[in-house]
């Protein structure tokens, strides 16, 4: 009886997807003195980043096949899911392995997991649920200095900033942009109304096109196994180059997902402090007047210039020396585009740095006199341009409560114009 059970167990294991054997291919070596990939992050400490290796099996289930990329506090890997059957197609996942250092704690590694669970469970029947990234699994691995949190996702294709490079001049045609915006707005509506979450870091990097053909993943995994990219070997560790160029899309676009919730916060309490990438930062955030869901709407409005014009709306506000946004210039440009800040907006912990007691901009001479929203749009014209400007003005308002919600924006006439 025991022998029979043992045979059945052996057959069961043989029927499962099998790990690939170690690759016999020898990768070209990269100069150890050259900083590459995650080493270029200011937060990189080798003992805090998990030393993942190709062929490793994590959590008894996921075999690392190739590297997809890295973030300030993490590395991302393509892995084979070994919980399938041998006669089925290979199933691949993306595994984000977070640093266990102060960087990840500041970014909220564990809170990101709680946010992801909230997103996954809030209301899967909502249309926008499909346009936000949902995680499939989570676990810890024993790192060099402490455990590292691993988050498992469906692999995606490329962020919008890279996707737009596929178009002439880096400009997404307005008819394609409208399709993308429908999905983004449904996703934001889900985050805001069903999850009660503020993303706080909406930008082209954090909106990603889904893969239209997952056989691409098997192709890349096989390539890395048989002919690996150059590697850097140092102090017993291997730093891998990312393999993430999936080539030309099969169609004009595909479904998108809003990603990266490591800085997202619950929106039903008062929130203060700096959020958002500087160029997409809302005026109330600059003066620290508090923020809520409309901060995401502002970011989306500003982001449209990146996609439609291939230019940042506030690109001229960067300081040449520091390479950071000059906040005084930023507010001056907002004044040129939107008109003066309403004087009844009197709150803001940093308000006095930028405005006098009468609510007037302290450095009013920096307001560019010829700058208007109309002058910044060159790739559409006529009635469509007017409709676009009416659409975007619903998002770019001084008063957060006057900005349209994601759900309201879905009904805008410009989005219906194909």
Residue pairs with C-beta under 8 A, 6 or more apart in sequence:
14 86
15 85
15 86
16 82
16 83
16 84
16 85
16 86
17 80
17 81
17 82
17 83
17 84
17 85
17 86
17 88
17 90
17 91
18 82
18 86
19 55
19 57
19 63
19 80
19 82
20 55
20 63
20 65
20 80
20 225
22 55
23 54
23 55
23 225
23 226
23 228
25 225
25 226
25 227
25 228
27 228
27 229
27 230
27 231
28 230
28 231
29 230
29 231
29 232
29 233
30 36
30 230
30 231
30 232
30 239
30 241
31 232
32 232
32 233
32 234
34 232
36 232
36 239
36 241
37 67
37 70
37 75
37 239
37 240
37 241
37 242
38 44
38 49
38 70
38 71
38 74
38 75
38 239
39 239
41 70
41 71
41 72
41 73
41 103
42 72
43 72
43 73
43 99
43 101
43 102
43 103
45 99
45 101
46 144
46 235
46 237
47 143
47 144
47 145
48 99
48 100
48 101
48 103
48 104
48 143
48 144
48 145
48 146
49 75
49 97
49 99
49 143
49 148
50 75
50 97
50 100
50 141
50 143
50 144
50 148
51 143
51 144
51 236
51 237
51 238
52 58
52 64
52 67
52 75
52 77
52 97
53 64
53 238
54 64
54 65
54 66
54 224
54 225
54 228
54 240
55 63
55 64
56 63
56 64
57 63
57 64
57 82
58 64
58 79
58 95
58 139
58 141
58 150
59 137
59 139
59 141
59 150
61 81
61 82
61 83
62 79
62 80
62 81
62 82
62 93
62 95
62 152
63 79
63 80
63 82
64 77
64 78
64 79
64 95
65 77
65 78
65 79
65 80
65 92
65 220
65 221
65 224
65 225
66 77
66 78
66 220
66 221
66 223
66 224
66 240
66 243
67 75
67 76
67 77
67 78
67 240
67 241
67 242
67 243
68 76
68 77
68 78
68 94
68 155
68 242
68 243
68 244
69 75
69 76
69 242
69 244
70 76
70 242
71 96
72 103
72 107
73 98
73 99
73 101
73 103
73 104
73 107
73 109
74 96
74 97
74 98
74 99
74 104
75 96
75 97
76 94
76 95
76 96
76 97
77 94
77 95
77 97
78 92
78 93
78 94
78 155
78 217
78 220
78 221
78 243
79 92
79 93
79 94
79 95
80 90
80 91
80 92
80 221
81 91
81 92
81 93
84 90
84 91
89 218
90 217
90 218
90 221
92 155
92 214
92 217
92 218
92 221
93 136
93 137
93 152
93 153
93 154
93 155
94 152
94 153
94 154
94 155
94 156
95 150
95 151
95 152
95 153
96 150
96 151
96 152
96 153
97 141
97 148
97 149
97 150
98 104
98 107
98 109
98 148
98 149
98 150
98 151
99 109
99 148
100 143
100 145
100 146
100 147
100 148
100 149
101 145
104 149
107 262
107 263
108 262
108 263
109 149
109 262
110 149
111 262
112 151
112 261
112 262
112 264
113 135
113 138
113 149
113 151
115 197
115 261
115 262
115 264
116 133
116 134
116 135
116 138
116 151
116 261
117 135
118 195
118 197
119 132
119 133
119 134
119 191
119 195
119 197
119 261
120 134
120 135
122 129
122 190
122 194
122 195
123 129
123 190
123 194
126 189
126 190
126 194
127 186
127 190
128 186
128 187
128 188
128 189
128 190
128 191
128 194
129 190
129 194
130 186
130 255
131 183
131 184
131 186
131 187
131 190
131 255
131 256
131 257
131 258
132 187
132 190
132 191
132 257
132 258
132 259
133 153
133 154
133 156
133 208
133 257
133 258
133 259
133 261
134 153
134 154
135 151
135 152
135 153
136 152
136 153
136 154
137 151
137 152
138 149
138 150
138 151
138 152
139 150
139 152
140 147
140 148
140 149
140 150
141 147
141 148
141 150
142 148
154 210
155 211
155 214
155 217
156 208
156 209
156 210
156 211
156 257
156 259
157 163
157 208
157 209
157 210
157 211
157 212
157 246
157 249
157 254
158 208
158 209
158 244
158 246
159 204
159 205
159 206
159 207
159 208
159 209
160 180
160 204
160 205
160 207
160 208
160 209
160 256
160 306
160 307
161 204
161 205
161 306
163 172
163 209
163 249
163 253
164 170
164 171
164 172
164 204
164 306
164 307
164 310
166 248
166 249
167 173
169 310
170 310
171 307
171 308
171 309
171 310
171 379
172 180
172 307
172 308
174 308
174 379
174 380
174 384
174 388
175 418
176 252
176 253
177 304
177 307
177 308
178 414
178 415
178 417
178 418
179 253
180 207
180 253
180 256
180 307
181 415
182 410
182 415
183 255
183 256
184 207
184 256
184 258
184 300
185 300
185 406
185 407
185 409
185 410
186 406
186 410
187 256
187 257
187 258
188 199
188 202
188 258
188 296
188 297
188 300
188 406
189 405
189 406
189 407
189 410
191 197
191 198
191 199
191 258
191 264
191 296
192 198
192 267
192 293
192 296
192 405
192 406
193 407
196 266
196 267
196 268
197 261
197 264
197 265
197 266
197 267
198 264
198 265
198 266
198 267
198 271
198 275
198 291
198 292
198 293
198 295
198 296
199 206
199 258
199 261
199 263
199 264
199 296
199 299
200 263
200 264
200 265
200 275
200 276
200 291
200 295
200 296
201 260
201 263
201 264
201 275
201 276
201 277
201 299
202 258
202 276
202 280
202 296
202 299
202 300
202 303
203 277
203 280
203 299
203 303
204 303
204 306
204 307
205 260
206 258
206 259
206 260
207 256
207 257
207 258
207 259
208 256
208 257
208 259
209 249
209 253
209 254
209 255
209 256
210 254
210 255
210 256
210 257
211 217
211 246
211 254
212 249
212 250
212 251
212 254
213 250
216 246
216 247
220 243
220 246
223 243
224 243
229 240
229 241
229 243
230 241
231 238
231 239
231 240
231 241
232 238
232 239
263 275
265 271
267 292
267 293
270 290
271 290
271 291
271 292
272 288
272 290
272 291
272 349
273 288
274 281
274 285
274 288
275 281
275 285
275 291
275 295
276 282
276 285
276 295
276 299
278 324
278 325
278 330
279 302
279 312
279 313
279 314
279 315
279 317
279 325
280 298
280 299
280 302
280 303
281 299
281 325
281 330
282 291
282 294
282 295
282 298
282 299
282 400
283 298
283 331
283 334
283 341
283 398
284 290
284 291
284 295
284 345
284 348
284 400
285 291
285 295
286 327
286 330
286 331
286 350
286 354
287 348
287 349
287 350
287 351
287 353
287 354
287 355
288 348
288 349
288 350
288 351
289 345
289 347
289 348
289 349
289 351
290 347
291 400
292 400
293 405
294 400
294 401
294 403
295 400
296 406
297 395
297 403
297 404
297 405
297 406
297 409
298 395
298 396
298 400
298 403
300 395
301 392
301 395
301 396
302 312
302 313
302 314
302 396
304 392
305 311
305 312
305 313
305 376
306 312
308 377
308 379
308 380
308 388
309 376
309 377
309 378
309 379
311 376
313 337
313 376
314 325
314 330
314 333
316 329
316 333
316 368
317 325
317 326
317 329
317 330
317 333
318 324
318 325
318 326
319 325
319 326
327 354
328 354
328 362
328 363
328 366
329 366
331 341
331 354
331 361
332 361
332 363
332 364
332 366
332 367
332 368
333 367
333 368
333 371
334 341
334 398
335 341
335 361
335 364
335 367
336 367
336 368
336 369
336 371
336 372
337 371
337 372
337 373
337 376
337 396
338 396
338 397
338 398
340 360
340 361
341 355
341 359
341 361
341 398
342 359
342 398
342 399
343 358
343 359
345 359
345 398
345 399
346 359
353 362
354 361
354 362
354 363
355 361
355 362
356 362
361 367
373 389
373 392
373 393
373 396
374 385
374 389
377 385
377 388
377 389
380 388
384 414
384 417
387 413
387 414
387 417
388 414
390 412
390 413
390 414
391 409
391 412
391 413
391 414
391 415
394 403
394 404
394 408
394 409
394 412
395 403
395 404
395 409
396 403
397 403
404 412
409 415
